[in-house]
């Protein structure tokens, strides 16, 4: 499922959504379907690994499953 940035034309909120091809996206604020797909920002080159590590730590705290071995998880979560 791709992650898209959207801008709601009704309430003017900006948000990201994971969207399946068969799903019609709706605004989380007002439930409108009058959305405009926005251009996503690109992460700075030096920040990508830090962002990835931060997201993995957050997923581990929430108890999500991981495809990484225990040794890899221990190394990344430091």
C-alpha positions as a Markdown table, in Angstrom:
| # | Residue | x | y | z |
|---|---|---|---|---|
| 1 | Unk | 0.0 | 0.0 | 0.0 |
| 2 | Unk | 1.5 | 3.3 | -1.0 |
| 3 | Unk | 1.6 | 6.3 | 1.4 |
| 4 | Unk | 0.2 | 9.5 | -0.1 |
| 5 | Unk | 0.0 | 13.1 | 1.0 |
| 6 | Unk | -3.4 | 14.8 | 0.6 |
| 7 | Unk | -4.9 | 18.2 | 0.9 |
| 8 | Unk | -8.6 | 18.5 | 1.7 |
| 9 | Unk | -10.4 | 21.1 | -0.5 |
| 10 | Unk | -13.2 | 21.3 | 2.0 |
| 11 | Unk | -11.5 | 21.9 | 5.4 |
| 12 | Unk | -8.0 | 22.7 | 4.0 |
| 13 | Unk | -6.2 | 20.1 | 6.2 |
| 14 | Unk | -3.1 | 18.3 | 5.0 |
| 15 | Unk | -2.4 | 14.7 | 5.9 |
| 16 | Unk | -0.9 | 11.3 | 4.9 |
| 17 | Unk | -2.8 | 8.1 | 4.2 |
| 18 | Unk | -1.9 | 4.5 | 3.3 |
| 19 | Unk | -4.2 | 3.8 | 0.4 |
| 20 | Unk | -5.2 | 0.6 | -1.3 |
| 21 | Unk | -6.1 | 0.7 | -5.0 |
| 22 | Unk | -9.7 | -0.2 | -4.2 |
| 23 | Unk | -10.1 | 2.3 | -1.4 |
| 24 | Unk | -11.6 | 5.8 | -1.8 |
| 25 | Unk | -9.5 | 8.1 | 0.6 |
| 26 | Unk | -11.4 | 10.4 | 2.9 |
| 27 | Unk | -10.3 | 13.3 | 5.1 |
| 28 | Unk | -9.8 | 12.4 | 8.7 |
| 29 | Unk | -11.0 | 15.8 | 9.9 |
| 30 | Unk | -14.3 | 16.2 | 7.9 |
| 31 | Unk | -14.7 | 12.9 | 6.1 |
| 32 | Unk | -14.8 | 14.7 | 2.7 |
| 33 | Unk | -13.7 | 12.8 | -0.4 |
| 34 | Unk | -12.9 | 16.1 | -2.3 |
| 35 | Unk | -9.1 | 15.6 | -1.9 |
| 36 | Unk | -6.1 | 16.7 | -3.9 |
| 37 | Unk | -3.0 | 14.5 | -3.9 |
| 38 | Unk | 0.0 | 16.6 | -2.8 |
| 39 | Unk | 3.7 | 16.2 | -3.6 |
| 40 | Unk | 5.5 | 14.4 | -0.8 |
| 41 | Unk | 8.5 | 16.0 | 0.8 |
| 42 | Unk | 11.8 | 14.1 | 0.4 |
| 43 | Unk | 13.8 | 13.2 | 3.5 |
| 44 | Unk | 17.3 | 14.8 | 3.6 |
| 45 | Unk | 20.0 | 12.3 | 2.6 |
| 46 | Unk | 21.7 | 12.2 | 6.0 |
| 47 | Unk | 18.5 | 11.8 | 8.0 |
| 48 | Unk | 17.0 | 8.7 | 6.3 |
| 49 | Unk | 18.8 | 6.1 | 8.4 |
| 50 | Unk | 17.9 | 8.1 | 11.6 |
| 51 | Unk | 14.2 | 8.3 | 10.6 |
| 52 | Unk | 14.2 | 4.5 | 9.8 |
| 53 | Unk | 15.8 | 3.7 | 13.2 |
| 54 | Unk | 13.3 | 5.9 | 15.0 |
| 55 | Unk | 10.4 | 4.3 | 13.3 |
| 56 | Unk | 11.7 | 0.8 | 14.1 |
| 57 | Unk | 12.1 | 1.8 | 17.8 |
| 58 | Unk | 8.5 | 3.1 | 17.8 |
| 59 | Unk | 7.1 | 0.0 | 16.2 |
| 60 | Unk | 9.0 | -2.2 | 18.7 |
| 61 | Unk | 7.6 | -0.2 | 21.6 |
| 62 | Unk | 4.1 | -0.8 | 20.2 |
| 63 | Unk | 4.7 | -4.5 | 19.9 |
| 64 | Unk | 4.6 | -4.8 | 16.1 |
| 65 | Unk | 6.2 | -7.8 | 14.5 |
| 66 | Unk | 9.5 | -7.5 | 12.8 |
| 67 | Unk | 11.3 | -9.4 | 10.0 |
| 68 | Unk | 14.6 | -8.6 | 11.7 |
| 69 | Unk | 16.5 | -11.2 | 13.9 |
| 70 | Unk | 16.8 | -10.5 | 17.7 |
| 71 | Unk | 20.4 | -9.6 | 17.2 |
| 72 | Unk | 19.5 | -7.0 | 14.5 |
| 73 | Unk | 16.7 | -5.6 | 16.6 |
| 74 | Unk | 19.0 | -5.2 | 19.6 |
| 75 | Unk | 21.6 | -3.5 | 17.5 |
| 76 | Unk | 19.1 | -1.1 | 15.9 |
| 77 | Unk | 17.2 | -0.2 | 19.1 |
| 78 | Unk | 20.2 | 1.1 | 20.9 |
